[in-house]
């Protein structure tokens, strides 16, 4: 696209910006009037494991946000020769779930408890039984109720409970509002009313009534709003929090804050019923947009929503590529000790492609990639594990193949429930995230593992930051009555290039054989958790 055309879009604020807080990277993307990415910025960060809790500090959050914006602004200056002072619309997205409780003075009462924690089993089980609705351990309400059960003194002081995206949105706009997709990972949603389920709200209030807290649940939760609605304006204070140079102007309209699941659906054009997408990075999850409710509650399935409020079945696994990346790092260390210069992109590409040479069933090798607990398979703590039979075909190709299998093996269990027991039909799955970065490899592995065609778009690498930028653009630019589905179809993805991979029969059969060993070997993983105490 013509540089001068883009420059005019920037100067005239015909742009939208999205910022997403991922597990290991914060990314910002600026799109032009045609919803195409024109600049980006990023910041690497990592969660901390402190006193038995996976967390990020508030300093981590704000330093990361400011560095990300500064990187984006510098990118705009370098590419187009203009300072970024005005933006047409913006939005914030982040990892869903977790626990950020604040008192009436806006003080964080306990360190941020992220989605990665598996410390709420008692609460999750009790609430699931009470609601007849699956409440995963990651959900904000599970963290809140577990704190109640634990008798934690901070609970009585809670004035506001929100997610990471909701917290940042609040600080930038002063508004305690949250997009429905992110809110659906805090507490169950009534899709007909596009709001929290009032019957379940009442039940929770009854469960804690004897504690005589000063709050009722609805009073401390964010207001639920759907895609397309205005969720506030960037305040003067918010602008200074975002851009420490003071150049960014306040008054920018801000779209509803969303979770990474919702922005993944938007970034892959997967908000229509019978579509699905898989986001595979530090964690991995499948989102399947449903035509109707499932026949019953399943512990393996979360029920959440699209950013515009349609019902979604979510298969979520805490662990995906962390263990795989650690092994690649070991190979890098070996090469460096041999005096070699290592190009990490080249190393990843070589090892991923080597996996395609391996035996379809992994040759008798099995791996468990659990850096943290994986409730979907009953594992409550992380113990990465590699196991092989004495007669296994132990070679590099098989080693890499099963380490590409492991990140998606737990996911397969949830998908079997959807497609097998509930007869949910998915025409294809849209793939995005680091797992798909090496062309053709992760896509082929995923198609064989799920026995569903997998499509990857040329924009797959843009991820959720682009997704939230598109939601900001939708809020600002949509026509009267234009649905999110139509906006994406006609104004974003009408000319997208994509690659579709059909499952190979041999890959499907091979992964099925691997899964037999994987399921049997979970007893070994559980023994490792019990024996290797941290």
C-alpha positions in Angstrom: 0.0 0.0 0.0 1.2 3.5 -0.7 3.2 5.0 2.1 1.6 8.5 1.7 -1.9 7.0 1.9 -1.0 5.3 5.2 0.7 8.5 6.5 -2.6 10.4 5.9 -4.6 7.7 7.7 -2.2 8.2 10.7 -2.4 12.0 10.7 -6.2 12.0 10.2 -6.6 9.3 13.0 -8.2 6.9 10.5 -6.6 4.1 12.5 -7.3 1.6 15.2 -4.9 0.1 17.7 -5.0 -3.1 19.6 -2.8 -4.2 22.5 -2.8 -7.8 23.7 -1.1 -9.2 26.8 0.0 -12.8 26.0 1.7 -15.1 28.3 5.2 -14.3 27.1 4.8 -11.2 24.9 2.8 -8.0 24.9 2.0 -6.9 21.4 0.5 -3.8 19.8 -0.8 -3.4 16.3 -2.0 -0.3 14.4 -4.3 -0.8 11.5 -5.3 1.6 8.8 -8.7 2.6 7.4 -8.8 -0.7 5.5 -8.0 -2.8 8.6 -4.6 -3.8 7.5 -1.7 -3.8 10.0 0.6 -0.9 9.3 2.9 -0.9 12.4 3.6 -3.0 15.5 5.4 -3.0 18.8 6.1 -5.6 21.4 7.7 -6.4 24.8 8.8 -9.7 26.1 7.8 -10.7 29.6 7.4 -13.8 31.7 5.2 -14.9 34.6 6.7 -15.4 38.1 6.2 -18.4 40.4 6.1 -16.9 43.8 4.9 -18.5 47.1 3.1 -21.2 45.1 1.3 -18.7 42.7 1.9 -17.9 39.1 1.8 -14.1 38.8 2.8 -10.9 37.2 3.4 -7.7 39.2 1.6 -4.5 38.5 5.0 -3.0 37.7 5.4 -5.8 35.1 2.1 -4.9 33.6 2.7 -1.1 33.3 6.3 -1.4 32.2 5.3 -3.9 29.6 2.4 -1.8 28.3 4.5 1.4 28.1 7.4 -0.3 26.4 5.0 -1.9 23.9 3.4 1.4 23.0 6.8 3.1 22.8 8.0 0.4 20.4 4.9 0.9 18.2 5.3 4.7 18.2 8.9 4.3 17.2 7.9 1.9 14.4 5.4 4.5 13.1 8.1 7.2 13.2 10.6 5.0 11.4 8.3 3.7 8.7 6.2 6.8 8.0 8.1 9.8 9.4 5.3 11.0 11.7 4.8 11.1 15.4 1.9 9.1 16.7 -0.3 11.6 18.5 -3.9 10.6 17.5 -5.6 7.3 17.1 -9.1 6.6 15.9 -10.0 3.9 18.3 -8.2 1.4 20.6 -8.8 -1.7 22.6 -7.0 -3.9 25.1 -7.0 -7.7 25.3 -5.3 -10.1 27.6 -5.1 -13.6 28.9 -8.5 -14.6 30.2 -9.6 -15.6 33.7 -7.5 -15.1 36.8 -8.0 -13.0 39.9 -7.4 -9.3 40.4 -9.4 -8.1 43.5 -9.2 -4.4 44.5 -10.4 -2.5 47.5 -12.3 0.8 47.5 -9.0 2.7 47.2 -8.1 0.8 44.0 -5.4 -1.1 45.9 -4.7 -4.7 44.7 -5.5 -6.9 47.7 -3.4 -10.0 46.8 -0.9 -10.6 44.0 -2.5 -11.3 40.6 -3.4 -15.0 40.3 -3.2 -15.9 36.6 -5.1 -18.5 34.6 -2.1 -20.8 35.0 -2.8 -21.5 38.6 -4.4 -24.8 39.6 -5.2 -24.0 43.2 -9.0 -23.8 43.2 -10.0 -27.4 42.8 -12.3 -27.4 45.8 -14.2 -24.3 44.8 -14.4 -25.3 41.1 -15.9 -28.6 42.0 -18.4 -27.2 44.5 -19.6 -24.4 42.1 -19.9 -26.8 39.2 -22.2 -29.0 41.3 -24.1 -26.1 42.6 -24.6 -24.5 39.2 -24.8 -27.7 37.2 -22.4 -25.9 34.9 -18.7 -26.5 34.5 -16.6 -24.0 36.4 -12.9 -24.5 35.6 -10.2 -23.7 38.1 -9.0 -20.8 36.0 -12.2 -18.8 36.2 -12.3 -15.7 38.4 -15.3 -17.0 40.3 -13.4 -20.1 41.3 -10.6 -18.0 42.6 -13.0 -15.8 44.6 -14.9 -18.7 46.1 -11.7 -20.6 46.9 -10.5 -17.5 48.8 -13.8 -17.5 50.7 -13.4 -21.2 51.5 -9.8 -20.6 52.6 -11.0 -17.8 54.9 -8.6 -15.3 53.3 -9.1 -12.0 55.1 -8.9 -9.8 52.0 -12.2 -11.1 50.7 -14.3 -8.8 52.9 -12.4 -5.8 51.5 -13.2 -6.5 47.8 -14.7 -3.5 46.0 -13.9 -4.6 42.4 -12.9 -7.9 40.8 -11.7 -8.1 37.2 -9.4 -9.7 34.7 -6.1 -8.4 33.4 -7.7 -6.8 30.3 -10.5 -5.4 32.5 -7.9 -3.9 34.9 -6.0 -2.1 32.2 -9.2 -0.9 30.6 -10.4 0.5 33.9 -7.1 2.4 34.4 -7.1 3.8 30.9 -10.8 4.9 30.8 -12.0 4.9 34.4 -14.8 2.5 33.3 -15.5 -0.8 35.1 -16.7 -2.5 32.0 -15.7 -5.7 30.2 -16.4 -7.4 26.9 -18.8 -10.3 27.1 -16.2 -12.8 25.9 -13.7 -12.0 28.7 -16.6 -11.7 31.2 -17.7 -15.2 30.3 -14.4 -16.5 31.7 -15.1 -14.8 35.0 -18.7 -16.0 35.5 -21.3 -17.9 33.5 -23.2 -15.8 30.9 -26.9 -15.9 29.9 -26.5 -15.6 26.1 -30.1 -14.5 25.6 -29.7 -11.5 27.9 -26.0 -10.9 27.1 -25.3 -10.6 30.8 -24.2 -12.7 33.8 -26.6 -15.6 34.6 -28.7 -14.0 37.4 -29.9 -17.4 38.8 -26.2 -18.4 39.3 -25.4 -14.9 40.7 -28.2 -15.4 43.3 -26.8 -18.9 44.2 -23.3 -17.6 44.8 -24.7 -14.8 47.0 -26.6 -17.5 49.0 -23.4 -19.6 49.3 -21.5 -16.7 51.0 -24.4 -15.1 52.8 -23.3 -16.5 56.2 -20.0 -14.5 55.8 -21.9 -11.2 55.9 -19.6 -9.5 53.4 -20.4 -5.9 52.5 -20.7 -6.8 48.8 -23.0 -8.7 46.6 -21.4 -10.5 43.6 -22.9 -8.3 40.9 -21.7 -5.2 42.7 -18.0 -6.2 42.4 -18.0 -7.6 38.9 -17.5 -5.5 35.7 -20.5 -4.4 33.6 -20.9 -6.7 30.6 -21.0 -5.1 27.2 -20.8 -6.6 23.7 -18.7 -5.9 20.6 -19.5 -2.7 18.8 -20.5 -0.8 21.9 -18.4 2.1 23.2 -16.8 1.2 26.5 -15.3 4.6 27.3 -12.8 7.2 26.3 -9.1 7.3 27.0 -8.7 9.8 29.8 -5.9 12.3 30.3 -4.5 10.1 33.1 -4.9 7.0 30.9 -3.1 8.6 28.0 -0.1 9.4 30.3 -0.1 5.8 31.6 0.0 4.5 28.1 2.4 7.0 26.5 4.9 8.3 29.1 6.2 10.9 26.6 2.9 12.7 26.9 2.4 13.0 23.1 -0.6 10.8 22.8 -3.9 12.7 22.9 -6.7 11.7 25.2 -10.3 11.3 24.1 -9.8 8.2 22.0 -12.9 5.9 22.0 -12.1 2.5 23.5 -13.9 -0.7 22.6 -14.8 -3.4 25.2 -11.8 -5.1 26.6 -11.6 -8.7 25.5 -9.9 -12.0 26.4 -7.4 -13.7 24.2 -9.9 -16.4 23.2 -12.3 -13.8 21.7 -9.6 -11.9 19.9 -8.3 -15.2 18.5 -11.8 -15.8 17.1 -11.9 -12.4 15.5 -8.4 -12.7 14.0 -9.3 -16.0 12.4 -12.8 -14.9 11.2 -14.3 -17.6 13.4 -17.3 -15.9 15.1 -19.9 -17.6 12.9 -21.7 -20.8 14.1 -20.1 -24.1 13.1 -16.7 -22.5 12.8 -13.8 -23.0 15.1 -10.3 -21.9 15.8 -7.3 -23.2 17.7 -4.8 -20.9 19.3 -1.6 -22.7 20.1 1.2 -20.9 21.9 2.1 -21.0 25.6 -1.4 -22.5 26.2 -3.6 -24.1 23.6 -7.4 -23.9 23.2 -10.1 -24.7 20.7 -13.1 -22.4 20.3 -16.2 -24.0 18.7 -19.1 -21.6 18.0 -22.3 -23.6 18.7 -25.7 -23.7 17.1 -27.3 -24.8 20.4 -26.5 -25.7 24.0 -24.8 -29.0 24.8 -26.9 -31.8 26.2 -25.1 -31.5 29.6 -22.2 -30.0 31.4 -18.7 -31.5 30.8 -15.7 -31.0 33.1 -13.5 -30.9 30.0 -15.4 -28.1 28.3 -15.8 -24.4 29.2 -18.9 -22.6 28.0 -17.9 -19.1 27.0 -19.0 -16.6 24.3 -17.8 -14.8 21.2 -17.2 -11.0 21.6 -20.7 -10.5 20.3 -22.3 -13.0 22.7 -22.8 -16.3 20.8 -22.3 -19.5 22.7 -18.9 -21.2 22.4 -17.5 -24.5 23.7 -13.9 -24.0 24.7 -11.4 -26.8 25.2 -8.6 -25.2 27.1 -5.2 -26.7 28.0 -2.8 -24.8 30.2 0.3 -26.2 28.5 1.4 -26.1 24.9 4.8 -25.1 23.5 6.8 -24.2 26.7 8.3 -27.7 27.0 8.9 -27.9 23.2 10.7 -24.6 23.3 12.8 -25.8 26.2 14.0 -28.8 24.2 14.8 -26.5 21.2 16.8 -24.4 23.6 18.8 -27.4 24.7 19.7 -28.1 21.1 20.8 -24.5 20.7 23.0 -24.9 23.8 24.6 -28.0 22.3 25.3 -26.2 19.0 26.8 -23.2 20.7 29.1 -25.5 22.7 30.2 -27.0 19.5 31.2 -23.5 18.3 28.3 -23.0 15.9 26.4 -19.8 15.2 22.7 -20.5 15.9 19.9 -18.9 14.0 16.8 -19.8 16.1 14.4 -19.4 13.3 16.4 -21.8 11.2 16.8 -24.2 14.1 13.0 -24.3 14.8 12.3 -24.8 11.1 14.8 -27.7 10.8 13.6 -29.5 13.9 9.9 -29.0 13.0 10.4 -30.4 9.5 12.4 -33.3 10.9 9.3 -34.3 12.8 7.5 -35.0 9.6 10.1 -37.8 8.9 9.2 -39.6 12.1 7.0 -42.6 12.6 3.3 -41.7 12.5 2.8 -43.1 16.0 6.0 -41.6 17.4 7.8 -44.9 17.5 7.0 -45.7 21.1 8.1 -42.4 22.6 5.8 -40.4 24.9 6.1 -36.9 26.3 4.0 -34.8 28.8 4.5 -31.1 28.4 3.1 -30.0 31.8 5.0 -27.0 33.0 2.0 -26.3 35.1 -1.0 -28.3 36.1 -3.4 -29.7 33.5 -6.9 -30.1 35.1 -8.4 -31.5 31.8 -6.4 -34.7 32.4 -6.4 -34.6 36.2 -2.8 -33.3 36.6 -2.7 -30.5 39.3 1.0 -29.6 39.2 3.6 -29.4 36.4 6.2 -32.0 35.8 7.5 -32.1 32.2 8.3 -35.7 31.4 9.8 -37.7 28.5 9.4 -41.5 28.5 10.3 -44.2 26.0 10.0 -48.0 25.9 13.3 -49.9 25.8 12.6 -51.1 22.3 11.3 -47.7 21.1 12.6 -46.1 17.8 14.6 -43.4 19.5 15.8 -40.9 16.9 15.6 -37.2 16.3 12.6 -37.4 14.0 10.5 -39.4 16.4 11.6 -37.2 19.3 10.5 -34.1 17.6 7.3 -35.6 16.4 6.1 -36.6 19.8 7.1 -33.3 21.2 4.7 -31.8 18.6 2.1 -34.4 19.6 2.3 -33.7 23.3 1.1 -30.0 23.2 -2.2 -31.1 21.6 -2.8 -34.5 23.1 -4.9 -33.2 26.0 -6.8 -31.0 23.6 -7.8 -34.1 21.6 -9.6 -35.5 24.6 -11.9 -32.4 24.8 -12.5 -32.4 21.0 -13.5 -36.1 21.1 -16.4 -35.1 23.5 -17.6 -32.3 21.1 -17.4 -34.3 17.9 -18.1 -37.8 19.3 -20.6 -37.4 22.1 -22.3 -34.1 21.2 -22.1 -34.5 17.4 -20.8 -31.0 16.9 -19.8 -30.5 13.3 -16.7 -28.3 12.5 -16.2 -27.8 8.8 -12.7 -26.7 9.5 -10.5 -25.2 12.2 -8.6 -21.9 11.8 -5.1 -22.2 13.3 -3.0 -19.4 14.7 -0.2 -19.0 17.2 3.5 -20.1 17.4 2.7 -23.8 16.9 1.8 -22.9 13.3 4.7 -20.6 12.6 6.9 -23.1 10.7 5.0 -23.4 7.4 3.0 -26.6 6.9 4.3 -28.6 9.9 2.1 -27.7 12.9 -0.8 -27.4 10.5 -0.4 -31.0 9.2 0.3 -32.4 12.7 -2.9 -30.6 14.0 -5.1 -31.8 11.1 -4.0 -35.4 11.7 -4.4 -35.2 15.5 -7.9 -33.7 15.3 -9.0 -35.4 12.1 -10.4 -32.0 11.0 -9.2 -29.8 8.1 -7.0 -27.0 9.4 -6.7 -23.6 7.7 -4.0 -21.0 8.3 -4.3 -17.5 7.0 -1.4 -15.3 5.9 -2.2 -13.0 8.8 -2.1 -15.9 11.4 1.0 -14.5 12.9 -0.7 -11.2 13.8 -2.7 -12.9 16.4 -4.9 -11.4 19.1 -3.4 -7.9 19.0 -4.8 -7.6 15.5 -8.1 -9.2 16.7 -8.6 -6.5 19.3 -7.6 -3.8 16.8 -10.3 -5.1 14.5 -12.8 -4.9 17.4 -11.8 -1.3 18.0 -12.3 -0.6 14.2 -15.7 -2.4 14.3 -16.8 -0.2 17.1 -15.7 3.0 15.3 -16.6 2.1 11.7 -19.5 -0.3 11.6 -22.6 0.5 9.7 -26.0 0.7 11.4 -27.1 -2.8 12.1 -23.9 -4.4 10.8 -23.0 -7.6 12.7 -19.5 -8.5 13.7 -19.7 -11.5 11.4 -20.6 -9.3 8.3 -18.0 -6.7 9.2 -15.3 -9.3 9.3 -16.5 -11.0 6.1 -16.9 -7.9 4.0 -14.4 -5.5 5.3 -11.5 -7.6 6.6 -11.3 -11.1 5.2 -12.8 -10.6 1.7 -9.4 -11.0 0.0 -7.4 -13.1 2.5 -5.0 -15.7 1.3 -5.2 -19.0 3.2 -3.8 -22.5 3.1 -6.0 -25.5 3.9 -4.7 -28.9 5.0 -6.9 -32.0 4.8 -6.1 -34.7 7.4 -3.8 -37.5 6.1 -5.2 -40.9 6.9 -1.8 -42.3 8.0 -1.4 -39.2 10.3 -4.8 -39.8 11.8 -4.1 -43.4 12.5 -0.7 -42.7 13.9 -1.8 -40.1 16.3 -4.6 -42.4 17.5 -1.9 -45.0 18.4 0.1 -42.4 20.1 -2.9 -41.3 22.2 -3.3 -44.9 23.5 0.2 -44.7 25.0 -0.4 -41.1 26.1 -3.5 -42.0 28.1 -2.0 -45.1 29.7 1.1 -43.1 30.6 -0.8 -40.5 32.6 -0.3 -42.7 35.6 3.4 -42.2 35.2 2.9 -38.4 35.1 0.8 -38.5 38.2 3.5 -40.5 40.0 6.0 -37.9 39.0 3.9 -35.2 40.5 3.5 -37.2 43.7 7.2 -38.2 44.0 9.1 -35.2 42.7 7.8 -32.7 45.3 8.7 -29.0 44.7 
